[in-house]
Amino acid sequence: MTINLDHLVLKLRNEPAMIAFYTDILGLEAERLEDYRSGRAPFPSIRINATTLIDLLPQNDPAETPTPNLDHFCMALDRQTWDAVYARLVEQGVEISGPHNLWGARGQGTSIYVKDPDGNGVELKTYDE
């Protein structure tokens, strides 16, 4: 049996900050952003890899205070990418917890934790292979 992560859905409160965090700082690609902004798509997405997305679902009521619906999610990066993302996080002044040597889907690895602009926990892990 094969099970892979297909997508995550995060509640979107601050579109510019969220898009900038995931594209400019983490280096991921936005998809359907212009379609979303023009009303042709119900939400934008961030491409993690060829088979995994983060969908950014706008809140129906902007005054609503969202309750977190997950503690964090983890993205695994090769060491070179992890080092580059870590440097961008430091450069941008993003608060970082770690690095920590932690267990993950592929065994022990080095992880840092950050919060995106809407307060979602993001773990960035690299495995020393």
C-alpha positions in Angstrom: 0.0 0.0 0.0 1.3 3.5 -0.9 0.0 6.6 0.9 1.4 10.0 0.1 0.5 13.4 1.4 -1.6 15.2 -1.3 -2.3 18.5 0.2 -2.8 20.5 3.4 -5.4 23.2 3.8 -4.5 26.3 5.9 -6.9 29.1 6.7 -5.8 32.3 5.0 -6.0 35.6 6.9 -3.2 37.6 5.4 -2.7 36.8 1.7 0.3 39.0 1.0 2.2 37.8 4.0 1.4 34.2 3.6 2.3 34.2 -0.1 5.6 36.0 0.6 6.5 33.6 3.4 5.9 30.4 1.3 7.4 31.8 -1.9 10.0 34.4 -1.0 11.3 32.8 2.2 10.7 29.1 1.8 11.3 29.2 -2.0 8.1 27.4 -3.0 5.9 28.3 -6.1 2.5 29.8 -5.9 -0.2 28.3 -8.2 -3.5 29.8 -9.3 -2.7 33.0 -7.5 -3.8 35.3 -10.3 -6.9 33.2 -10.9 -7.7 33.5 -7.2 -7.1 37.3 -7.2 -9.4 37.7 -10.3 -12.1 35.5 -8.8 -11.6 32.6 -11.2 -10.3 30.2 -8.5 -11.7 29.8 -5.0 -8.2 29.8 -3.3 -4.5 29.9 -4.2 -2.1 27.0 -3.7 1.5 26.6 -2.9 3.4 23.8 -4.6 5.6 21.8 -2.2 6.6 19.3 -4.9 5.1 17.5 -7.9 2.6 15.7 -5.8 1.9 17.9 -2.8 0.2 21.3 -2.3 -0.7 23.7 0.5 -4.1 25.2 -0.3 -4.7 28.6 1.3 -8.4 28.8 2.1 -9.8 32.3 2.7 -11.9 32.7 5.8 -15.5 33.4 5.1 -15.7 36.0 7.9 -12.5 38.1 8.2 -13.6 39.1 11.7 -13.6 35.4 12.8 -10.6 34.5 14.9 -9.5 31.1 13.5 -8.7 28.3 15.9 -5.7 26.4 15.0 -6.7 23.1 13.4 -3.2 21.5 13.4 -0.2 21.8 15.6 2.3 21.9 12.7 3.2 20.2 9.4 6.6 19.1 8.3 8.4 19.5 5.0 11.6 17.5 4.3 14.3 19.3 2.4 17.6 18.1 1.0 20.6 19.6 3.0 21.5 22.2 0.4 17.9 23.5 0.2 17.5 23.4 4.0 20.7 25.4 4.5 19.5 28.1 2.0 16.0 28.3 3.6 17.6 28.5 7.0 19.7 31.4 5.9 16.7 33.2 4.4 14.7 32.8 7.6 17.6 34.3 9.6 18.0 37.1 7.1 14.3 37.9 7.3 14.3 37.9 11.1 11.9 35.0 11.3 11.8 33.5 14.8 13.3 30.0 14.7 13.2 27.2 17.3 16.1 24.8 16.8 17.8 23.2 15.2 16.8 20.0 16.9 17.7 16.4 16.2 14.3 14.8 15.9 12.5 11.7 14.7 10.5 11.9 11.4 9.1 9.7 8.7 12.6 8.7 7.5 14.3 8.4 10.9 16.4 11.0 12.8 16.9 14.3 11.1 17.7 18.0 11.8 14.6 20.2 12.2 13.7 23.8 12.8 10.3 25.2 13.7 8.9 28.5 12.5 5.4 30.1 12.3 4.0 31.3 9.1 2.4 34.8 9.1 -1.0 33.3 10.1 0.5 31.4 13.1 0.6 27.9 11.6 3.5 25.8 12.8 5.9 24.7 10.1 8.7 22.1 10.7 11.5 22.1 8.2 13.5 18.9 8.3 16.6 17.6 6.6 17.9 14.0 6.8 21.6 13.5 6.8 21.8 10.8 4.1 
